[in-house]
Amino acid sequence: MSTHVPAPQQEKLALLPYSRALEELAGRDVRVTLVTPPYPCMGVGELRVVRVHDDGGTVTLDLSYESFERLP
């Protein structure tokens, strides 16, 4: 069963660069998921936290790039 991290933690991590979010979660188990468009593409810009979940000891960070370039 998945539950959300309390709002203050979500607000603290939301939109942070991935590397900074990892610093904030030092000592915690972290799992990451990359959110991408449904077409072949390449991420452009900084990789940032877009969603935070806590499934009982492990924090899951959904990450996405600032933008994407469609590939041919």
VMD Tcl script that draws the C-alpha trace (Angstrom):
set ca {
  {0.00 0.00 0.00}
  {1.42 3.39 -0.97}
  {0.91 6.54 1.03}
  {2.03 10.07 0.37}
  {4.81 11.70 2.33}
  {3.43 14.38 4.67}
  {2.87 17.69 2.88}
  {5.87 19.54 4.40}
  {8.25 16.85 3.03}
  {6.52 16.91 -0.37}
  {6.77 20.68 -0.52}
  {10.41 20.53 0.51}
  {11.30 18.08 -2.30}
  {8.94 19.16 -5.09}
  {10.77 20.58 -8.11}
  {14.19 20.19 -6.51}
  {16.97 18.96 -8.77}
  {17.42 15.20 -8.32}
  {20.90 15.52 -6.77}
  {19.63 18.01 -4.17}
  {16.66 15.77 -3.30}
  {19.05 12.88 -2.66}
  {21.00 15.09 -0.26}
  {17.77 15.91 1.59}
  {16.96 12.17 1.87}
  {20.40 11.08 3.07}
  {20.13 7.83 4.99}
  {16.74 6.87 3.53}
  {16.08 4.17 0.94}
  {15.20 5.92 -2.31}
  {13.63 4.53 -5.48}
  {13.32 6.63 -8.63}
  {10.94 6.55 -11.58}
  {11.49 8.59 -14.71}
  {8.36 10.20 -16.15}
  {8.59 10.72 -19.93}
  {6.28 11.49 -22.83}
  {4.79 8.51 -24.71}
  {7.05 9.00 -27.75}
  {10.78 8.59 -28.42}
  {12.51 11.59 -26.90}
  {15.57 12.94 -25.15}
  {15.42 14.79 -21.84}
  {16.62 18.40 -21.89}
  {17.56 20.54 -18.90}
  {17.67 19.59 -15.27}
  {16.23 16.36 -13.88}
  {13.75 17.37 -11.16}
  {11.41 15.78 -8.61}
  {7.77 15.99 -9.76}
  {6.10 13.64 -7.27}
  {7.00 12.04 -3.92}
  {5.62 8.80 -2.43}
  {6.53 6.95 0.76}
  {5.69 3.24 0.69}
  {6.79 2.41 4.20}
  {10.47 3.08 4.59}
  {11.30 3.65 0.93}
  {10.77 7.05 -0.62}
  {9.87 6.96 -4.31}
  {10.75 10.02 -6.35}
  {9.10 10.49 -9.72}
  {11.53 12.50 -11.82}
  {11.21 14.36 -15.09}
  {13.36 16.63 -17.21}
  {12.47 20.29 -17.66}
  {11.59 19.57 -21.29}
  {11.94 16.90 -23.95}
  {13.09 16.86 -27.57}
  {11.25 14.47 -29.85}
  {13.56 12.02 -31.62}
  {13.06 11.13 -35.29}
}
mol new
graphics top color blue
foreach p $ca { graphics top sphere $p radius 0.5 }
foreach p [lrange $ca 0 end-1] q [lrange $ca 1 end] { graphics top cylinder $p $q radius 0.2 }
display resetview
